[in-house]
Amino acid sequence: MRWIIPVALTAMTGPCWAQTTSIWDGVYTDAQAARGELAFGAHCANCHGANLGGTGEAPALAGPQFLSDFDGLSAGDLFDRIRTTMPQDNPGGLSRDQLADILAFLLKANGLPSGTKELDRRSEYLKAIGFSAARPAK
């Protein structure tokens, strides 16, 4: 037997965060990205490379392939992936502040513009930031 659940009921199962902002809208600050670069060097560069080009089995975190891998998702999706799986030798071992800083650094390293407000450390807010490989038309 198949169950059909009305859309209205599925919307009540959790918060609904419409993507109202894009990673192209300056969602982090340069100071946050600078902190993220230091944290990346300390916790991520051994596997992903100091230049974010990837090493061995660790993928590159900069360039068209990286952007394409998360295209259509949200900054929150990427944040949660990092939060739950990295660093490989200590998944979940970094604070949410460190993770937000590292994500800001990754955005900067991929040529995305900075802004005046720091990237939030809460997944539910980051889910409102759309991740798009190409700059949206204005």
N, C-alpha and C positions, 0 to 999 in steps of 0.2 A: 504494500500500500504506500502511495506517495502522499506526503503531507505538503500542503501548500500553505505557506505562511504569508499573510498579507504584508505588504511593504511597510505599512504603518507600524506593525508590531516589531519588525526587524529594526526599525529606527529607534525603538525604545530600549534596545539591548545595550546601548553604550552611547557615549558622547558623539555627537556629529560635528566634525570640524571641517567645514568647507575650506578648500584651499583658496585663500583670498590674496595671498602674497606669493611671489616667485623668488627663487634663489637669485634671480637677476635684479631684484629690487633693493639690493644693499641691506642684507639682513644680519650682518655682523660688523664689528668695528675692526680697524687696523690693529688696535691694541690687543683685542681678543685674539686675532689671528697670530700676532707675535707671541703671545703666551702659548697658543696652540702649536706653533712651530717648535718651541722649546719642549713641550710635552711630547710631541711627535718624535723628536730626536731622542728623547729618553725612553719612550715606550713602544715605538712603532718602526723606527728606521732600521732596526736590525733585520726585520723581515721584509719590509716594503721598500727599503732603500732610502738613503738620505735625500735622493732626488725624486722620490715617490714613484720611481720607475718599475718597482717590483723586483723581487729576487726569488729565484727558485719557484716555489709553489705560491708565494704571496703575490697577489695581483698588483698591478700599477694602480695608484690612487690619483693619478693626474693624466689628463689626455682624453681624447674622444671616446675610447673604449670605456673608461670609467664613467664618463658622463652618460654614455649610452646605456650602461648597465642599470642606472637608476632613473632613466628617463621615464616620465609618467608616474613616478612614485612621489614621495614627499621627503622633505629634509628629516622628518620624524622617522620615516622608514630606515633611512641611512643611519641616523643616530642610534636607533634601537638595534640595528644589525651590529654596529660597532660595540654598543653597550653590552650586548649579550654574548659576543663571540671574541672580543679582543681585550687585552692582548692575548695571543694564542696560549701563552704559558700561564695566564692568570685571568681568564674571562671574568668580566664583571669587577675587576680589581681597580678600575679607575673611577674617580668621582664623576658625578654628572657635570660639574663645573669643568673638569679636565676634558671630558668628552666634548662638551660644547665648544671649548677652545680649540680642540683638535679638528672638529668639524669646520669651524671658522677658517682654520688654516687650510684645510682641504679645498674649501670654496675659493679662497684667495689663490691657492696654487693652480686652480683650474681657470683662472682669469675672470672670476665672478666679482662684481663690484662690491666694495665695502659701503657701509652706511654710518649712521650716527647712533644706532641702538645695537647692543650686544645680542647675539643669538641666545635664545632662551635655553635653559637646561632641562625643561620639562617636555617629554615626548608629545604630550597632548597638544601643546602649543606649536611644536615643530611640525606636526602633521598638517597644520594650516599653511605651510610653506611648500608650494609645488616645486618639484624637481624636474626641470626641463633641460635637455641637452642643448637645445637651441634657444637663443634669445627670442622671446615672444614678440610678435609684431605689436607695435603701439598704435 
